[in-house]
Amino acid sequence: MQLTAHSIDSTSITLIALDGRLDIMGTNEIELKFNSHAAGSTGPVIVDLSKVTFMSSIGLRLLLANAQTLRRKGHQMVLFAAEPLIADVLTTSGISNALQVVKTKEEALQASKIPVA
Amino acid sequence: MLTEISASLLGGLGLFFIGVKLLSGHMKQLAGRRFREMVTLMTRSRLRASALGVLSGCLTQSSNAVTFIVVSLLSSGMLTMGRALPVVGWSNVGTSLLVILATLDLRLVILYLLGAIGLAHYMDWDKSSRLRHLVGAALGLALLFLGLVLIKAGAAPLKDLDAVQTVLRVTSSSMILAFIAGAALSFVAQSSSTVSVVAVTMVNVGLLTMDQTLMIVYGANLGSGLSIWLLAANLRGTLRQVALYQVLLKSVGAFLFVCLFYFFKAMPSKQLLDAATGMNLSLQVALVFLALQTVPALIFTLLNAPILKLLGKLCAPSREEELASPHFLYDQAFEEPGLAAQLVAREQGRLISFLPEYLDAWREEPEKNSIEQANLYDRAGQTLSVTLDTALSNLIDHADSRDTTEELIKLQMFQNHVKSLQESLRELVHHTGEIPSTSQIRPLSLRMIEGLHALLSVFADAAIDPENAEPKILVSMTADRSDFMDRTRRKFQESEAKLKVEEQQRLYAITTIFERIVWLVRRLVMVQPAFSQCLALDAKRPVSLS
């Protein structure tokens, strides 16, 4: 499982791109890195799921926990570009009701600017 | 003469055994009806539990029966270990009643009793659902004592026979033989009181000496313990501890009284004491039987803590039992329903934490569980559910204020939803397990299981630590999924590769159960007292992280 992160130019938004299977092993590999990006972020985080090929329960909980961390700091986490099968898991788990899940990067950037309720 | 004696003895024994079986069978039915309420009511303190033990021993006349009734209550979660042991220990004292009754001359009572039973049969009371067990138990008691009367009558002339006198002379000095005979008979009959009653009858007619009779009674006590040990061979953990407690109790009693027997035998004052009491021999034996049951029960009650520790070492509780036993709720907490309610809530948090385990084995990549492990959590969850049900009913009956009653009723409502959720998860894994790996709906079922596992894990974390939980996230996560499920069903119906009828049925079943599970989790979040307070405060805010 690969994780790359960078700040989007001229904004405080961090883009995290995930690549591979977000199963137990994959989640363990990126957990620390993901947590530190979310905790250290000074603005919203958008997560690119386009290259995620499998989403396990533990992976879903990683996303949710970091969304909560960001929310406490007053920032959004937005997920985008999930493949249909991954989107299905986001829906069945209810994560898509608790987090912002959109189709494109542009929509994600837009949604990340909405203030946290 | 010999033919008459043996006919009388065999006929008497036959009636006696029929009587024991009838009495025990019908009394168990009588006691079983309200046993659940009685156990809940009467085991609130150790003293009451001991009284219940004596009463159940009196009613069933079998400590084996009481031991295994207690084992079944313990395994179903209706009784805790601390409350179970006094019931088992003191049931032996209750079994003394039969031995004491056997010393009395009950011929007239038996005849009147038989008359009354005959009348009851004529009136068809033996067919009435309310009275038939009472009539049956009375018939058992009458036959039992009628059998003893026949044995007494048949055995009285035996002692005059030369052959019998020779045997008695030879064996009167062998106490070990008497002890072994008592143990063996009791092992076969599975009742020390039954053997002791026969021994009492024999000593009364002079067929046995007092010393022989006592050794038979002590041996019978040990034999009864051994028969329990044999019957408990397939039990494990705490359930085995209950059986072992009874075995230890009976063995310690037998050992102690054999020691006392030889101690007093060495004392010249024994005969003087016997003479001073002026009691007939059979009553003396019956009182020794009573003491044999009471003294160890007293010792074990006083040494409860170290004995529990020893039992824990000898038969460690299984993983299932560890999970199923309450970790927060303890017996004394029942004295304060408000405190007990808080502890029940914490136990319910544990119960919720079992829920993701139901699904783990069915995921594409299970974290740790096999199907056996999932079943273990299911069984433990069911047992803990019954324990909490029983505790809540008990607490509601004894709640000391309106607020506490309200809180307990909310917890009971929560408990009912948890049980429905357990049932629905069981149904879901049952249907999922039947979907072949080549089926078109297999990937969907796996995604559903994965999603639900995540939802239940988040719920479990919140239930274990409600103070740091964010229930509104759970409310968002459990929003209605019926549109999504409708779309999913339609997608399969409209696809070119048509589903077989069987697959369509499975698709409908798993998607419907899925919706029900999500709805139930939502209900649980809403009714959970800690969450509902938090949600009430946030009622005007949007329920989403987004």
Interface residues (C-beta under 8 A of the other chain):
Chain A: D23 I24 F54 M55 S56 S57 I58 L60 R61 L64 A67 Q68 R71 Q76 M77 V78 L85 D88 V89 L90 T91 T92 S93 G94 I95 N97 A98 L99 Q100 A111 I114 V116 A117
Chain B: P356 R363 E364 E365 E367 P443 L444 R447 M448 E450 G451 L452 H453 A454 L455 S457 V458 E470 I473 S476 M477 T478 A479 R481 F484 F514 V518 R541 P542 S544 L545 S546
